Amino acid sequence: MMHFGEAKRTSIHPDEFKPFLENFQSEFPKVNFMCQNVKPLTSADRNNGGRVGVKSLLKFPFPLSDRIMIHWKYLRLERSKNEHMLFLSEEANDELLNKHHTAQDKEKYVLGRTFLCAYWIRPLSNDSGEVVGSKVQYLFSGDTGGRVPKKIENAVGPKTALDSIQGLIKYVERN
């Protein structure tokens, strides 16, 4: 499954998104209604770009089983001036799966895969170069695991992308 969401223009300064990005594990469930929690599994690994292992528990609508995803989280604040990115990937996550995908997880949840999930926040500037807002993009590419009827996948996927963008913007506006 792959879906993409975009807010081409918001009046929110890119730096106002930093608290969400920095506290992703605790804040993402407040933005994405399907996410029950995000649990950190490792500390920041400076030798591998500051990545942190995380386990996400996703609540799926009945009659589908809930999902668990185990992936690396990368945070890039100030990629360039006022540009921020957070992305999740399962690339090279075998050590995480071996250590943190428990027998209880295997019994209770379907394992999903995150090829790439990303928030990209870029500045919008006026003619004089002053930052006046942001462009926010969200991308998810993955395999939700198990059997998901195409009709449900086609209905839920695009809605999830839109909800992820709108949820993030509403979160920042509230905070």
Secondary structure as UniProt FT lines:
FT   STRAND          2..10
FT   HELIX           14..17
FT   HELIX           18..22
FT   HELIX           24..31
FT   TURN            33..34
FT   STRAND          35..40
FT   HELIX           46..48
FT   TURN            49..50
FT   STRAND          51..58
FT   TURN            62..63
FT   STRAND          67..80
FT   TURN            81..82
FT   STRAND          83..89
FT   TURN            91..92
FT   HELIX           94..100
FT   HELIX           103..108
FT   STRAND          110..111
FT   STRAND          113..125
FT   TURN            127..128
FT   STRAND          131..143
FT   HELIX           150..174
//
